[in-house]
């Protein structure tokens, strides 16, 4: 073996062990701002010179392309069906992140022939090796697919608001995700909070109940203050981080992003990646 060959072999071994940190953003119910947080936190991390991919895994109401103001020519469903290669389903955005839209096809990983599944996972695995952070926006609610995706991630951010119904549904999501073997780290994000103190109180209540009745520790990842700029940017089809970067909500998003810096993987780098774990989780 030549020196050049040995060097390349070491490089391949080292890069095969490194992979992106995968963060799933989920919620127990719709209307809590989950997708807005996933999108803007992804952009905020990308502004730290990180390679970030945003995956829209909301099976029923995928809308991140609309929020970004882009028109993807293909999505993950096209890749699953074999109509497109994954490289064709990655949409570049003006905000330093790459978007994989229309992820409804991921629900059928377990039903694919072994050969097709292996080929797809090889393509998906390339994303993990070529990125620093992958943010997965799950569907709202606690369906089986949502729970499986959330549990397969390195980190799962459960978004809630201070409303009693939202708190109850967030706890239900935590309960179901925590029942999955080998789930990742669970954290709370309190959205639409009137004050920092209100957000801290909501997070403390959910954490205390989860610790007492589920034996699960939940970190408080952060909060987002109630801000009219959020609704305005949705109408503009432009992310908050781009339209109103100095708004109170955007500053809160930046604080959450700072805690999600790539390189702080919740699982050992030698373990199977997110998409491989997802195949296993869905197959159970």
C-alpha positions in Angstrom: 0.0 0.0 0.0 1.4 3.4 -1.0 1.5 6.4 1.4 -1.2 8.1 -0.6 -3.5 5.0 -0.4 -2.8 4.7 3.4 -3.7 8.4 3.9 -6.9 8.0 1.9 -7.9 4.9 3.9 -7.4 6.7 7.2 -9.5 9.6 5.8 -12.3 7.3 4.8 -12.3 5.6 8.2 -12.4 8.8 10.1 -15.1 10.4 7.9 -17.2 7.3 8.1 -17.4 7.7 11.9 -18.3 11.3 11.9 -21.9 12.3 11.2 -24.3 15.2 11.7 -26.1 15.8 14.9 -29.8 15.2 14.3 -32.4 17.3 16.1 -36.1 16.5 15.8 -38.5 19.3 16.6 -42.0 18.0 17.6 -45.1 18.9 19.5 -48.1 17.3 21.1 -50.5 19.4 19.1 -50.6 21.7 16.1 -50.5 25.5 16.2 -47.7 25.9 18.7 -45.1 27.3 16.2 -43.1 24.1 15.8 -42.2 24.6 12.2 -41.2 28.2 12.7 -38.8 27.2 15.5 -37.4 24.4 13.4 -36.8 26.7 10.4 -35.4 29.7 12.3 -33.2 27.7 14.7 -31.7 25.9 11.6 -30.9 29.2 10.0 -29.4 30.6 13.2 -27.1 27.6 13.5 -26.1 27.9 9.8 -25.1 31.5 10.5 -22.4 30.0 12.8 -20.7 28.6 9.7 -22.3 25.2 10.1 -23.6 23.0 7.3 -27.3 22.6 8.1 -30.0 20.5 6.4 -33.7 21.0 7.2 -36.0 18.0 6.6 -39.7 18.6 6.4 -41.2 15.4 7.9 -44.7 16.7 8.5 -46.6 14.0 6.6 -49.9 15.9 6.3 -49.0 19.6 6.3 -45.5 20.0 5.0 -45.0 23.8 4.6 -41.4 24.7 5.2 -40.9 25.4 1.5 -43.7 28.0 1.7 -42.2 29.5 4.8 -38.8 29.7 3.0 -40.4 31.2 -0.1 -38.9 28.4 -2.4 -40.4 26.0 -4.8 -38.7 22.6 -4.6 -38.7 20.5 -7.8 -38.7 17.3 -5.8 -39.0 16.0 -2.2 -38.1 13.0 -0.2 -41.3 11.2 -1.3 -39.9 11.3 -4.9 -36.7 9.7 -3.6 -38.6 7.0 -1.8 -40.6 6.2 -4.9 -37.5 6.0 -7.0 -38.5 8.9 -9.2 -35.5 11.1 -8.2 -32.1 10.7 -6.5 -31.7 12.4 -3.2 -29.3 14.9 -4.6 -32.2 16.1 -6.8 -34.5 16.6 -3.8 -32.2 18.9 -1.9 -33.2 22.5 -2.4 -30.8 25.3 -1.7 -32.3 28.3 0.0 -31.2 32.0 0.3 -30.6 31.4 4.0 -27.5 29.2 4.1 -29.5 26.0 4.8 -30.5 23.2 2.5 -34.1 22.0 2.5 -35.5 18.5 1.8 -39.2 19.1 1.3 -42.2 16.8 1.2 -41.0 14.1 3.5 -44.2 12.0 3.6 -42.4 9.1 1.9 -40.3 8.4 5.0 -43.2 6.6 6.6 -42.9 3.8 4.2 -39.3 2.8 4.9 -40.4 -0.4 6.6 -42.5 -1.5 3.7 -39.8 -1.1 1.0 -37.9 -4.1 -0.5 -34.6 -4.6 1.2 -32.6 -3.6 -1.8 -34.5 -0.3 -2.3 -34.3 0.4 1.4 -30.5 -0.2 1.5 -30.0 2.1 -1.6 -32.2 4.9 0.0 -30.4 4.7 3.4 -27.1 4.9 1.6 -28.1 8.2 0.1 -29.6 9.5 3.3 -26.5 8.4 5.2 -24.4 10.6 2.8 -26.3 13.7 4.2 -25.3 12.8 7.7 -21.7 12.6 6.7 -21.7 15.8 4.7 -23.6 18.0 7.2 -23.0 19.3 10.7 -26.6 19.5 11.8 -29.8 18.0 10.5 -33.0 19.6 11.8 -36.1 17.4 11.3 -39.5 19.1 11.5 -41.9 16.3 12.5 -45.7 16.4 12.2 -47.7 17.6 15.1 -49.4 15.2 17.5 -48.4 11.8 18.8 -49.0 9.5 15.8 -46.8 6.4 15.6 -44.6 7.9 12.8 -44.1 11.1 14.7 -43.0 9.3 17.9 -40.6 7.0 16.0 -38.9 9.9 14.2 -38.6 11.9 17.4 -37.1 9.0 19.3 -34.6 8.2 16.5 -33.0 11.7 16.7 -30.0 12.5 18.8 -32.0 15.3 20.4 -35.8 15.9 20.5 -37.1 19.4 21.2 -40.7 19.2 22.3 -42.4 22.6 21.7 -45.3 23.8 23.9 -47.0 27.0 24.7 -48.2 28.2 28.2 -51.8 27.1 27.3 -53.0 24.3 29.5 -54.1 22.1 26.6 -50.7 22.5 24.9 -48.9 21.6 28.2 -51.0 18.5 28.5 -50.3 17.4 24.9 -46.6 18.2 25.3 -46.5 15.9 28.3 -48.2 13.2 26.3 -45.6 13.5 23.6 -42.8 13.2 26.2 -44.5 10.2 27.7 -44.7 8.3 24.4 -41.2 9.2 23.1 -39.6 8.2 26.4 -41.2 4.8 26.1 -39.1 4.1 23.0 -35.9 2.2 23.7 -32.7 4.2 23.1 -34.4 7.5 22.5 -32.3 10.6 22.4 -32.1 13.6 24.7 -35.5 15.2 25.5 -35.7 19.0 25.9 -38.5 21.5 26.1 -39.0 24.8 24.2 -41.7 27.1 25.5 -43.1 29.2 22.6 -45.3 32.3 22.7 -44.3 33.0 26.3 -45.3 36.4 27.7 -42.1 36.6 29.9 -39.0 34.5 30.6 -40.5 33.7 34.0 -43.7 32.3 32.5 -41.6 30.1 30.2 -39.5 28.9 33.1 -42.5 28.0 35.1 -44.1 26.0 32.3 -40.9 24.1 31.7 -40.4 23.4 35.5 -43.9 22.0 35.8 -43.6 19.6 32.9 -40.1 18.5 34.0 -41.3 17.9 37.5 -44.2 15.7 36.4 -42.1 13.8 33.9 -39.4 13.1 36.5 -42.0 11.9 39.1 -44.2 9.8 36.9 -42.0 8.8 34.0 -38.6 8.8 35.6 -37.4 11.0 32.7 -35.2 14.0 32.9 -36.1 16.8 30.5 -33.9 19.8 29.9 -35.2 23.3 29.3 -33.6 24.2 25.9 -35.1 27.7 25.9 -38.1 29.8 25.1 -39.5 32.2 22.5 -41.3 35.3 23.5 -44.7 36.2 22.0 -43.9 38.5 19.1 -46.1 39.9 16.3 -43.1 39.8 14.0 -43.6 36.0 13.7 -47.0 36.3 12.1 -45.8 39.1 9.8 -42.9 37.1 8.4 -45.2 34.1 7.6 -47.3 36.4 5.4 -44.1 37.6 3.8 -43.0 34.0 3.1 -39.7 34.9 4.7 -38.1 33.4 7.8 -38.1 35.4 10.9 -34.3 35.3 11.1 -34.1 37.0 7.7 -37.1 39.4 8.0 -36.8 40.6 11.6 -33.4 39.4 12.9 -33.4 41.9 15.8 -36.9 41.0 17.0 -37.4 39.6 20.5 -38.5 36.2 19.1 -35.4 36.0 16.7 -33.1 36.7 19.6 -34.7 33.8 21.5 -34.2 31.6 18.5 -30.5 32.5 18.4 -30.1 31.6 22.1 -31.6 28.1 21.4 -29.3 27.7 18.4 -26.3 28.5 20.5 -27.2 25.5 22.6 -27.5 23.2 19.6 -24.0 23.8 18.2 -22.9 20.9 16.0 -20.2 18.7 17.4 -22.0 18.1 20.7 -23.6 14.8 19.6 -25.9 13.2 22.1 -24.8 9.8 20.9 -21.4 8.3 20.2 -20.2 9.0 16.7 -19.6 5.3 16.1 -23.3 4.4 16.6 -25.7 4.0 13.7 -27.0 7.2 12.2 -30.5 8.7 12.4 -31.8 7.2 9.3 -30.5 3.7 10.1 -32.1 4.0 13.6 -35.3 5.2 12.1 -35.5 2.1 9.9 -35.1 0.0 13.0 -37.6 2.0 15.1 -40.3 1.9 12.4 -39.8 -1.9 11.9 -40.5 -2.6 15.6 
